[in-house]
Amino acid sequence: MLCGVGIEWPPSYCEIPIGLAMSGVDPFARLASIYDRVFPRVVPKYDEAVDLMLALLPYGAEARVRLVELGCGTGEVLKRLATAFPQAEIRGVDSSAAMLEVAHKKLSPFAPRVSLLRHDLSQGWPEEVGECEAVLCPYVLEYLAPEAQELLLQGAFRRLKPEGRLLIIEFVQPNEPRISQVFRDLEYRLISGTLARRQLSEEELAILTDLSEKGPRHPLSWSQRVEMLERVGFRRVDTAWRFLNFVLATAARP
Ligand SMILES: C[S@@+](CC[C@H](N)C(=O)[O-])C[C@H]1O[C@@H](n2cnc3c(N)ncnc32)[C@H](O)[C@@H]1O
């Protein structure tokens, strides 16, 4: 089946042709075309966190593992995964047609080893995605209500092989309010600097502001995240890295 941009993808990973609207408004639609240029500049330590997440995958470069990214957006993390693990089979899942369309173009050199699925993660794990060695959730879980996060993590637990890894980068709610204040100040400085260097226009800033106002966010505290992961059955839950409100979490399926 064709996904709308001229590349043949395995049918099971293109159930819904990219370009058709899913129900509801897509808060990420306007962000898609500027995401790769803007997001790493305005999100504190984006590259550092993503690099560490990949380094935490306990596989050699030639491993024939199956990796899944939930909320893959424009495919930036998928591209880095495909480069770091040239034998891996990699699947990206996202609900935004606009984000997936950017990902689809970017990842065509890696097809069909890297494939995309359009799916609303608030409905749980996509049944089309089978057993895998690792599930990555960078910057996505906080967009789901806590009950939906737990349902999704239960699905990930079911599909992970024994000793499989779950890796999450997320925005957490700190117990100490000053952490959030310092984070907001830093974000403000990053955005002001990016504007001053003309790497971000006023229109693009309006898109980012609109998303942060409209895109519902449900950040958990770190202790809530640990409790949720352990309730689902994950073990060896740990923070590999933390910077103010951002946490890189790692957990294993026994
Ligand atoms: C901030 S972006 C992160 C993209 C990518 N993981 C990265 O690290 O660059 C969040 C992504 O989550 C996706 N997303 C948000 N809610 C979703 C949902 N309910 N189902 C599927 N994807 C969702 C958005 O479409 C968007 O592409």
The ligand as an SDF file (V2000), in Angstrom:
LIG
                    3D

 27 29  0  0  0  0  0  0  0  0999 V2000
    7.2790   16.6150   20.9830 C   0  0  0  0  0  0  0  0  0  0  0  0
    6.9670   15.4790   19.7040 S   0  0  0  0  0  0  0  0  0  0  0  0
    8.2540   14.2700   19.9510 C   0  0  0  0  0  0  0  0  0  0  0  0
    8.7240   13.6700   18.6500 C   0  0  0  0  0  0  0  0  0  0  0  0
    9.9160   12.7240   18.7530 C   0  0  0  0  0  0  0  0  0  0  0  0
    9.6570   11.6330   19.6590 N   0  0  0  0  0  0  0  0  0  0  0  0
   11.1810   13.4470   19.1700 C   0  0  0  0  0  0  0  0  0  0  0  0
   11.7450   13.1160   20.2150 O   0  0  0  0  0  0  0  0  0  0  0  0
   11.6310   14.3370   18.4590 O   0  0  0  0  0  0  0  0  0  0  0  0
    5.5550   14.6360   20.3110 C   0  0  0  0  0  0  0  0  0  0  0  0
    4.9460   13.6980   19.3000 C   0  0  0  0  0  0  0  0  0  0  0  0
    3.9640   12.9190   19.9690 O   0  0  0  0  0  0  0  0  0  0  0  0
    2.8790   12.7330   19.0900 C   0  0  0  0  0  0  0  0  0  0  0  0
    1.6740   12.4490   19.8520 N   0  0  0  0  0  0  0  0  0  0  0  0
    1.0520   13.2250   20.7840 C   0  0  0  0  0  0  0  0  0  0  0  0
   -0.0770   12.6290   21.2110 N   0  0  0  0  0  0  0  0  0  0  0  0
   -0.1850   11.4500   20.5310 C   0  0  0  0  0  0  0  0  0  0  0  0
   -1.1270   10.3920   20.5220 C   0  0  0  0  0  0  0  0  0  0  0  0
   -2.2240   10.4280   21.2860 N   0  0  0  0  0  0  0  0  0  0  0  0
   -0.9290    9.3390   19.6990 N   0  0  0  0  0  0  0  0  0  0  0  0
    0.1720    9.2830   18.9070 C   0  0  0  0  0  0  0  0  0  0  0  0
    1.1120   10.2560   18.8750 N   0  0  0  0  0  0  0  0  0  0  0  0
    0.9280   11.3260   19.6700 C   0  0  0  0  0  0  0  0  0  0  0  0
    2.7690   14.0410   18.3360 C   0  0  0  0  0  0  0  0  0  0  0  0
    2.0520   13.9010   17.1330 O   0  0  0  0  0  0  0  0  0  0  0  0
    4.2320   14.4020   18.1460 C   0  0  0  0  0  0  0  0  0  0  0  0
    4.7100   13.9400   16.9160 O   0  0  0  0  0  0  0  0  0  0  0  0
  1  2  1  0
  2  3  1  0
  2 10  1  0
  3  4  1  0
  4  5  1  0
  5  6  1  0
  5  7  1  0
  7  8  2  0
  7  9  1  0
 10 11  1  0
 11 12  1  0
 11 26  1  0
 12 13  1  0
 13 14  1  0
 13 24  1  0
 14 15  1  0
 14 23  1  0
 15 16  2  0
 16 17  1  0
 17 18  1  0
 17 23  2  0
 18 19  1  0
 18 20  2  0
 20 21  1  0
 21 22  2  0
 22 23  1  0
 24 25  1  0
 24 26  1  0
 26 27  1  0
M  CHG  2   2   1   9  -1
M  END
$$$$
